[in-house]
Amino acid sequence: MDILKKTLTVLTALALMAPLAVAAPVSAKTTTATTQASVKKQTYTILSSSFYKTAKTYHTKDAKPVVYKAVMGADRPTMTLTAKGKLKAGTTYKVTKQVKVKINAKKNQKYSYVKGQGWVVSSKLTAGKFKAASGVKKTATKYTIVSMTALKKAKTVHTKDARPVVYKAAVAADRPTMTLTANGKLKAATTYKVMKQAKLKNAAKKTVAVSYVKGHGWVLQKSLTNGQFKNAD
């Protein structure tokens, strides 16, 4: 009976390994540079595994979870993980399988396989699709418009690791004021186009520079970096 149990566990490990030959490469479009993750190998014993007939939808929040490449033991139920990059923050992904491994005598941990990316600590993912308004408190602030410029040609900018807050603007019809209300966040490590720029003054007489990101809304200029996003940024 023990021999049978061991054989089944090893077969499960082999089944987990099989799809990796196809799915293991990192997509440059949906992950950041490999060098951003610490390349360190860890080997764990597999306690259980689950395969989903239908891929489950998960998303990342502000953090960028580390993605691991896995090598399964050929003759024993083990999994060796090596960090190879990170997922993007604020992005929706599909999970196709999950394993529970033994970290040490007192701790177990679950890893989820993110389709097309690799293995990620399950607790770093949130069920469901990503929604831009997640975690943003909608407060309105009124500013006096000092100046506003419509760019003749859209300016290319990008975000880095942080996810800048996007503001919806209401401009007064009879006076030079703009009321900004938080309305979500941009994605991290993503290229955008800026169409307009403005300088605003708040009640404390402090000047704030904002840019209008095409298709999204107004964002603080200091939260954006000129040029296209590159993985090595």
Beta strands, then each sheet from edge to edge (+ up, - down):
strand 1: 31-32
strand 2: 41-59
strand 3: 66-72
strand 4: 78-87
strand 5: 92-102
strand 6: 108-114
strand 7: 118-121
strand 8: 126-127
strand 9: 140-158
strand 10: 165-171
strand 11: 177-185
strand 12: 191-201
strand 13: 207-213
strand 14: 217-220
strand 15: 225-226
sheet 1: 1+ 4- 2+ 5- 6+ 7-
sheet 2: 1+ 4- 3+
sheet 3: 1+ 4- 2+ 8-
sheet 4: 10+ 11- 9+ 12- 13+ 14-
sheet 5: 10+ 11- 9+ 15-
end
